[in-house]
């Protein structure tokens, strides 16, 4: 009985001459479905990287504005209470960023403090994105 099983198994291996066209097409179809998934992941990754780059650029611009405002004297016009006219920056990624800031006197503590809120906005495909950051400036005089 064991001899018969060995002969049948041996015949199956020796009679096999290759893949049928149906097996090849099925294999290619499964491979392509997998590749579509990988492509979708790559596209999603590229979009996320672009958004992260734009957000990083906005944070850098806001930080630069804070540093500029910190160099002014406490009574300087750019640190006057209220909103200030927006400024436009064109970054290395060729996006236009609009920077505006608002100053509140005597906040969070009465006298000798100012709260500065900087907002950076940019448009991508007719969708406005923005980031806001705040800091407190203390009069050292």
VENVENSUL-V704559 format. One record per residue. N is the residue number from 0. PHI is phi as a letter, one per 30 degrees, with the letter a starting at -180 (none if undefined). OMEGA is omega as a letter, one per 30 degrees, with the letter a starting at -180 (none if undefined). D_LAST is the distance of its C-alpha to the last C-alpha in whole Angstrom. Layout:
n:N phi:PHI omega:OMEGA d_last:D_LAST
n:N phi:PHI omega:OMEGA d_last:D_LAST
//
This chain:
n:0 phi:none omega:l d_last:105
n:1 phi:d omega:a d_last:102
n:2 phi:d omega:a d_last:103
n:3 phi:d omega:l d_last:103
n:4 phi:d omega:l d_last:100
n:5 phi:d omega:a d_last:99
n:6 phi:d omega:l d_last:101
n:7 phi:d omega:a d_last:99
n:8 phi:d omega:l d_last:96
n:9 phi:d omega:l d_last:97
n:10 phi:d omega:l d_last:99
n:11 phi:d omega:a d_last:95
n:12 phi:d omega:a d_last:94
n:13 phi:d omega:l d_last:96
n:14 phi:d omega:a d_last:97
n:15 phi:d omega:a d_last:93
n:16 phi:c omega:l d_last:93
n:17 phi:l omega:a d_last:89
n:18 phi:c omega:l d_last:87
n:19 phi:d omega:a d_last:88
n:20 phi:d omega:l d_last:86
n:21 phi:d omega:l d_last:85
n:22 phi:d omega:l d_last:84
n:23 phi:d omega:l d_last:82
n:24 phi:d omega:l d_last:81
n:25 phi:d omega:l d_last:79
n:26 phi:d omega:l d_last:77
n:27 phi:d omega:l d_last:76
n:28 phi:d omega:l d_last:75
n:29 phi:d omega:l d_last:73
n:30 phi:d omega:a d_last:71
n:31 phi:d omega:l d_last:70
n:32 phi:d omega:l d_last:69
n:33 phi:d omega:a d_last:67
n:34 phi:d omega:l d_last:66
n:35 phi:d omega:l d_last:64
n:36 phi:d omega:l d_last:62
n:37 phi:d omega:l d_last:61
n:38 phi:d omega:l d_last:60
n:39 phi:d omega:l d_last:58
n:40 phi:d omega:l d_last:56
n:41 phi:d omega:l d_last:55
n:42 phi:d omega:l d_last:54
n:43 phi:d omega:l d_last:52
n:44 phi:d omega:l d_last:50
n:45 phi:d omega:l d_last:50
n:46 phi:d omega:l d_last:48
n:47 phi:d omega:l d_last:46
n:48 phi:d omega:l d_last:45
n:49 phi:d omega:l d_last:44
n:50 phi:d omega:l d_last:42
n:51 phi:d omega:l d_last:40
n:52 phi:d omega:l d_last:39
n:53 phi:d omega:l d_last:38
n:54 phi:d omega:l d_last:36
n:55 phi:d omega:l d_last:35
n:56 phi:d omega:l d_last:34
n:57 phi:d omega:l d_last:32
n:58 phi:d omega:l d_last:30
n:59 phi:d omega:l d_last:29
n:60 phi:d omega:l d_last:28
n:61 phi:d omega:l d_last:26
n:62 phi:d omega:l d_last:24
n:63 phi:d omega:l d_last:24
n:64 phi:d omega:l d_last:23
n:65 phi:e omega:a d_last:20
n:66 phi:d omega:l d_last:19
n:67 phi:d omega:a d_last:19
n:68 phi:d omega:a d_last:17
n:69 phi:d omega:a d_last:14
n:70 phi:d omega:a d_last:14
n:71 phi:d omega:l d_last:13
n:72 phi:d omega:a d_last:10
n:73 phi:e omega:a d_last:9
n:74 phi:c omega:a d_last:11
n:75 phi:d omega:a d_last:14
n:76 phi:d omega:l d_last:17
n:77 phi:d omega:l d_last:18
n:78 phi:c omega:l d_last:15
n:79 phi:d omega:a d_last:17
n:80 phi:d omega:l d_last:19
n:81 phi:j omega:a d_last:22
n:82 phi:d omega:a d_last:24
n:83 phi:b omega:a d_last:24
n:84 phi:d omega:a d_last:28
n:85 phi:d omega:l d_last:29
n:86 phi:c omega:a d_last:29
n:87 phi:c omega:l d_last:32
n:88 phi:b omega:l d_last:33
n:89 phi:c omega:a d_last:36
n:90 phi:d omega:a d_last:36
n:91 phi:d omega:l d_last:39
n:92 phi:d omega:l d_last:41
n:93 phi:i omega:l d_last:41
n:94 phi:c omega:l d_last:40
n:95 phi:c omega:l d_last:38
n:96 phi:c omega:l d_last:34
n:97 phi:c omega:a d_last:32
n:98 phi:c omega:l d_last:29
n:99 phi:b omega:l d_last:27
n:100 phi:b omega:a d_last:24
n:101 phi:b omega:a d_last:22
n:102 phi:c omega:l d_last:19
n:103 phi:c omega:l d_last:19
n:104 phi:d omega:l d_last:16
n:105 phi:h omega:l d_last:15
n:106 phi:b omega:g d_last:17
n:107 phi:d omega:l d_last:18
n:108 phi:c omega:l d_last:16
n:109 phi:d omega:l d_last:15
n:110 phi:i omega:l d_last:12
n:111 phi:i omega:l d_last:9
n:112 phi:b omega:l d_last:11
n:113 phi:b omega:l d_last:14
n:114 phi:c omega:a d_last:17
n:115 phi:c omega:l d_last:19
n:116 phi:c omega:l d_last:22
n:117 phi:c omega:l d_last:24
n:118 phi:c omega:l d_last:28
n:119 phi:c omega:l d_last:30
n:120 phi:b omega:l d_last:34
n:121 phi:a omega:a d_last:37
n:122 phi:c omega:l d_last:41
n:123 phi:b omega:l d_last:44
n:124 phi:h omega:l d_last:47
n:125 phi:i omega:l d_last:46
n:126 phi:c omega:a d_last:44
n:127 phi:d omega:l d_last:40
n:128 phi:c omega:l d_last:38
n:129 phi:a omega:l d_last:34
n:130 phi:b omega:l d_last:32
n:131 phi:b omega:l d_last:28
n:132 phi:b omega:a d_last:25
n:133 phi:b omega:l d_last:22
n:134 phi:b omega:l d_last:19
n:135 phi:c omega:l d_last:16
n:136 phi:c omega:a d_last:12
n:137 phi:c omega:l d_last:9
n:138 phi:d omega:a d_last:6
n:139 phi:d omega:a d_last:4
n:140 phi:d omega:none d_last:0
//
